[in-house]
């Protein structure tokens, strides 16, 4: 794979890391009830990891002669500004699942570049770990909602 192609894939990875729904929510700080702080904490940890990986991806882009460009947040995210995190949790999970699928695709594209492939696999493993945490939180929230009904 040529440096130009590597940079293109890395730019797409960078956009996922920098312009995800959790990254957006971290910037706007959605409202959270005191008993829902674990949701905020999970998102904060996800965003912190994304930022660390974004720096590594940016460094790899620069090393190959490119200029990191994370792009912009999706305009559809602005509709979520006034929603509490507990109502956004399932949507955050859905976006995380989409991100995992895209990262898997980029891992495959970077197979011929051993250093970048390892980096992409690290990003993928991390994204899957956060997805699993979010899945557990959604299940817990669903269970609590069912308990409140009965």
Secondary structure, DSSP 8 states (H G I E B T S, - for coil): --HHHHHHHHHHHHHHHHSSHHHHHHHHT----GGGHHHHHHHHHHHHHHHHHHHHHHHHHHHTT---------GGGGGGTTS-HHHHHHHHHHHHHHHHHHHHHHHHHTTTSHHHHHHHHHHHHHHHHHHHHHHHHHHHHHHHHHHHH-
